[in-house]
């Protein structure tokens, strides 16, 4: 065994107060915990069953109402009411309807910084790995135990390292990169592994674009999708948080389960076909598939950069009359910035229906449930049967550029036809 440590071994070791290596089972101190409106009520009930009256540290907990926001049903409203009362009683930060998606808010509002150990009762908590935190999803009972004790047990995962070389062509984005990788390694190719993303392709991406990649580590089975903190990361984190932090780098002799290298210089736009995320095809294999709904948003691609990319393609054009184009900004802050700079206006003039910042149609509770037999192209991270609320619909996943181009044409379209050399800042 080499003595070198991976990012995850270092972060978990620091929080467990001892040296650890892959396979060890440890109890570690947590920096932050999060629950959303699908999982928090279960955690609140679990705390009652555990007879916990006071949380270990309410400052380390946030709850977010984003999955069904505003509430579409009486039963959901009762759960939201339970969360609001609990947050007031316990002094927990609550992000109510309209604040945005939990995975946008945690880093954006400064709750998570490099080197942190974070859990969230939502599988896409791995998003924060893009800013060099070990962040992973847990069940509601584990969240309850974490809120009660400030700690949780972990099995230190082995790490798969992706080295991404080359330069992305115009019209190819971080979403295409992660869809391609999931297609390569399959939906369970990294089960219970941490994943490290490195290389020139990652270096070139904005922090916003990196979140997209870490967000979907879970779609290959990963516990976490980690990146090192470079100058871009540090600048972004300092703009969003005043918490002190120490970035964590893997040692040169760190031991990896495997190292996978890809040159992405010739990558083309990628689309995940129904009904699995690893059912990935290059754009030319699915081009021309008619669509009835297009969705831009979610914790994967609802950031300002994503809205700008779509607006650049849609400016002066119109959404196809046979397509419903739904846009859900990932947070209130993004919504306001996109409004102030005219991005929202461009999208609405083109024919978009903008919904409340939050999870929008992604989870299938409201805000755009498709009809039987309809095809949807979405920037979301999952396309399982019934994911958007109808098991008889078909969900395709693509980048914001692919979704915008498809909304114009009324069928899955190649975004490269709408982008020129000047748009390469977004690649």
N, C-alpha and C positions, 0 to 999 in steps of 0.2 A: 504493500500500500504506500502511495506517495503521501507526503505530509501536507500537501497543499489542500486548500479548502475551496469549495464552490461558494457562490454568493449565499445560497440558502443555508449551507452548513455554518457560515459565519454569522448570519443574522439569527438563526435559531440558537446557536451556541451562546451568542452574546445575551440573549434573553433567557436562556436556561442557566446562565452563570457558570458554564463549563464548556470544554471542548467537546464537540459532537461530530459524528460522521454519519453518512447515509445508513439507514437501518436502525439507528438508535431511537429509543422511545423516551421522550423527555417531557417535563412540565416546564412551560415557559411563560414569562410575564408578557402581557399584551400591551401594546401602545394604544390601540383603538379597536372599537367594536361597532358594528352597524347592523341594523335590521330594517327591512322594508315592510310594506303593509300586507304582503302575502305571508310573511314569516314572523314578524314581531308579535302579533297576537298569540301565536303558539308559544313563543318564548315567554311572554308575560304570564300565560297560564302555567307554564312549567315552573316559573319562579314562585308562583303561589303554591304549587304542589311541593316544592322544595322548602316552603315556609320561609322564604327569604323576604325580609321586610325592607331592607336597605341595600342598594347596590354598592359594590366595592368602591367604585369611583365614577360617579355620573358624568364627570368631565371627559371620560374616555369613551362615552357612548353617544351615538346618534341614531335617531329613527327617522325614516323617510317614507312619506306617503306619495308613491310615484306609480305603482302598478295599476291602480284603479283610481285615477285622480283627474278630475273630480269623480266622486263616487257614482257608479251607475246603478247601484242596487241598495235596497234597504238593509240587507244583511251586511254588505260591505261598509255602509255608513256606521253601523254598530261597532264594527272592528276599528274603524278610524277613530270613533269616539273613545274606544278603550285605549288606543294608543295616545291620544291627546291627554286623557286623564292621567295615564301612567307617567307620561313625560313631565307633566306639571308636578305630580306628587314626588317624583324621584329627582327632579332637576336635570333631566336629560334633554339635550338639544333635539328639537323636533323640526323637521323640514316638512311643512304642510303642502297641500295641493298647489301646484304652479311653481314650486321651487325648482323642480327638475328631477332627473334620474339620480338615484343614490350613487352610482359609480362615477358620475360626473361631479357630484357635489363633494364627495369625500376628499379628492385631491384639490378641486377648485376652491373649496372653502377652507383649505389649509389643515385639514384633520390628519393627513397622511404625508410623511416626508421620507426621504431616503433612509434606509437602514431600519425602518419600522417593521414591527410584527403586528399584522392586522388580520382580524377575522370579520366576515360579514355573513349574515344568513341569506346569502344569494350566491349562486354558483359563479357569477361573473365578477366576484370580488378580486379575482386575479388581475383585473385591469390595472391596479395600482403598481404592479410589478414594473410597468413602464417607467416609473420614477424611482426604481431601485428599492422598493419595499417588498418584503415577503407578505403577500396578501392572499388569503385563500377563503373559499366558501365553506361554511359549516352548517349543520342542521340547527333547527330552532332550540332543541334541548341543550346542545353544546353552547349556543349563544347565551342561553339562560345561565349555565354554569360559569361561563366567562364573565358575564355581567356581575354575578354574585361573588366571584373570587378574584377577578382580574387576571386569571391565568387560564391556560388550557393545555391539554396534552397533545403532543405532536409525534408522529413518526417521521424522522428526518428523511425526506425523499431523495432518491438518486436524481441526478440531473442529466438531461439531454441538452447538448449544445448545438445550436444552429449557427453556422457561419454563412452569412449572406453577402455574396460578393457581386461586384459589378455596379452598374448604374441603371436605375429603372427608366424604361423608355417613357415618352410622353403618353398620357392616357392610361398609365398603369400606376396604381396607388397601393398604399399599405394594405388595404382590404384585399387586393388581388394577391399580394404576397402571402398573407395568412391563409387565404382560401387555397392557394397553390400548395402550401406546406401541409395543410390538413389533408388535401387530396393525396399527397405523397406518403404521409405516415399513417393515415387512416384515423378514424374517430376514436380508436382506443390505442393508438400508437405510443402515447405518452402517459398511460393510465398510472396514477399515483406518482408520477415523476414531476420534478420541477423542470422547467424549460428555460434555457438562457438563449436570448436572441442577440447576436453580435454581428459585426462586420460592417463594411462600407455602406451597404444599403440602409442599415439601421442608423448609422451616423448621419446620413443625409436627410433623414426624415425629421419633421417637426415633432415636438413632444406630443401634440394632438394626434398626429398620425401614428405615433408609437403606441398610444393607448389602444388603438384599434387592434394592433397585433397582440398585445398582452391580454386584451379582453377575450380573445378567442382561443387562448391556450387551453381552456377547459374543453373546447370542441375537439381537441386531440387527446383528451383525457387528463391533461396536466393539472397538477395541484396549484401551480403558479407559473406565470410567464414573466421572467425577470430580464431586466436590462441594466447595464452599468449606468452610473450617473455621469454624463459629460457636462460641458459648459452650458449647453442648451437646457439640460435637465435642471441644473443648479439655478440658473437664471429664472426658469419657469417656476420652480418651487419657491424661491425667494419672493417672487411677485405674488404668490398665493398664500404663503404661510410665514408666520414669525416664529415657528418652532425651531429649536436648534436641531441640527442633524449631522450625521457623519456618513458620507457615501461608502458603500461596500463594494469592493472589487474582488473578483475571483483570483486566486493565486495562479501564477503561470503553470504550476505543476498540480493544479486541482485534478481530482479524479472524476471523470465523467462516465456515465453508463455508455454513452456513445457521442460522437461528434459527427454532425451531418453538414456537408458543405454544398452550397448551391450557387451557381452564377446566374443572376437574374437579369442580365443585360438584354436578353431576348424575350423576357416574359411578356405575354399578351394579357389583356383583361380576362379575368376568370369569373365563372358563374357556378355556384353550387345548385345542382338540380334537385327537385323533390326526390325523396323525403328525408335525405340525410345530408349533413354538412360536408361529408367527405366524398359525396357524389359530384365531384368537381370536373368541369369541362372548360376548355378554352372558348372564348366568345364565339368563334365561327361555328362551333358545333350546336349552339342554341339560338343563334341569331335568327330573327324572323318569327320566333315563338310569340303568338299574340298574348298581350297582357290586358287585364281589365283594371288593375290597381297597381300603383307604385308608391312605395313608402320610403321617405328619407327621414332618418332620425335614429333613435335608440341609443343605448349605452355604447354601441359600437361606432356609430357614425352620425351622431347628432350634434357634433361640435361646430364651432364657427367656420373652421376651414372647410368642413364638409358642405355646409350651407353655401359657402362662397363658390365652391367648385360647381355645385348644381346650378347656382345663379349665373355663373359665367357661361354655362351651356344653354340655359333657358332664356337669357336676356334677348328681348325682341322676338322671342318665339312663343308658340302656344302649345300647351299640353294637348295631346290628341283628345278629341271629344269623347272617345270611347274609354278613356282612362280617368280614374279617380286618383289624383296625386295628393297624398297626405304627407305633410311635413310636421315633425315634432322636434322642436329644438330641445337639446339635452338639459338645458337649465334656463332659469330666468335671466341670468347674466348673459348667456349666449343670445337669447331672444332679444334682449335690449340692444346689445351691440349690433346684431344683425338688422334690427329695425333702424337704428341710428345711421348706419352706413348705407341703407337702401337695399340690402340683400333680401330682406323679407318682402319688401315692395316688389322687387323683381320677380320673386317666386310667386307671389299672389297674382300679379299682373299676368303671369304666364298661365295661371289656372290652378295654383296650389291651394289646398285647404289646410291652413295652419291650425294645429290643435295645441292644447295646453302642454307646456314643457313637462315631460314625464315619459313613461314607457310607451305611451300611445298604443298603436295597434299591435305592437310586438307580442304582447302576452295574451291577446284574444279576449279580454274582458269587455272591451268597448272600443270606440274610436276607429272603427273601420274593419269590422269582421267581414271577410269575403263571403260571397255566395257559393253555392254548390258548383263545382266544376270550373271556378274562376282561377286564372293564373295571376299571381302577384309577384312583382319583383321588389325586393326590399333590401335595405342596408343593414338589416338585423343580423344576429349571429346564429339564429336557429331556423330551420325550415321543416321541423318534424311535422308529421300529419297532425292536424288539429292545433298546431302552435298558435295560429292567429284566431282561433275560436271556431273554425269549421274544418272538420276532418275530411270534407269532400273538396277542399280547395287545394291548390298546388302553389308552393312557395319557392321562388328562386332567389338566391342571394347574390348581390353584386356590390360594386363600389358606388358611392354617390354619383360619380360621373356616368357609370353604366345605367343607373336608375334614372337619372335625368334624361339621358339620350333615349332610353326606352319609353319614357313618359311622352316625349315628343312624337315618337314614331308609332306608338301603340303596339309595339312588339319589341322583343329584346334586341337592343341595338348596340353597335360598337361606338363607344364614346370618343374614340380616336378621330372619328369623322367630324367632331365638333371642337376639337382642341388643336391649337397651333403651338408653335415653338414658344411663344410668350407665356403659355400656361404651364411650362415645365417646372415652375416653382412649386407646383402642387404634386409633383410626381413622387 
